[in-house]
């Protein structure tokens, strides 16, 4: 009787199989399909004006997504990012109107937002409250502070110096500076999350906080730092928005937290912690931006747009829950 042994799998086949199983690969495929469909559905979709507007729309929000993704990996969540972004604008704008240099005012605003993150981190790690409750309270407090400080009216910052406005409105060659800043933030934190020992502890903490603590990781410190980082990046994004629009709007960022969380979860970040990538989260931002642009170009009612975005979030969370149960 002839016995045949199966040949070992080729390395290229194994690599291709792993590539096809990656969440990022699926997202890229979906985005490409949407691009093809929309190129036929609307003659304006692939125009330079629309592409530039779409990238500008998700670039600054993408900075907030980076912070949220790292926080989700550690096992936390932050519902206050939209309010904190607006508060950063209001603080910097108000200080500028009082005669303070815009760069100094911006530094103070980012420091204040960082302090808010540290404040939340204290209540989570020391008092023992859940991220959800603490960030929900800060979301309301920060928004109230924005409205109180401005009387509910936007602050017109018409005298901002051109060199400051350049942050949000300038270009280097054909590329807007906002996009360059966004790419730098993404590349830096993606590298740190993949390659540095400090950020590897974020994964261990989110996967199993007790086991990580027994292995010598100071999990409370990790959670504190990721919570603080998320708010700091939200504050930084607020300054870019202020430079871009030339105003500080107290109602800015309403619903941003849902978009940011949805993008991170769509990109593979788990709501239970321990998994996620910056690259995947940015693909999630791109997907949501393409969906929003497509709906606008197809003249879909803004009310239906909210329903569709909410449905995408529900689908993303359901997939995350299913994958988590499958792994468990």
Secondary structure, 3 states (H helix, E strand, C coil): CCCCCCCCCCHHHHHHHHHHHCHHHHHHHHHHHHHHHHHHHCCCCCCHHHHHHHHHHHHHHHHHHHHHHHHHHCCCCCCCHHHHHHHHHHHHHHHHHCCCCHHHHHHHHHHHHHHHHHHHHHHHHHHCCCHHHHHHHHHHHHHHHHHHHHCCCCEECCCCCHHHHHHHHCEECCEEHHHHHHHHHHHHHHHHHHHCHHHHHHHHHHHCHHHHHHCCCCHHHHHHHHHHHHHHHHHHHHHHHHHHHCEECCCCCCCHHHHHHHHHHHCCCCCCCCCCCHHHHHHHHHHHHHHHHHHHHCCCCHHHHHHHHHHHHHHHHHHHHHHHHHHC
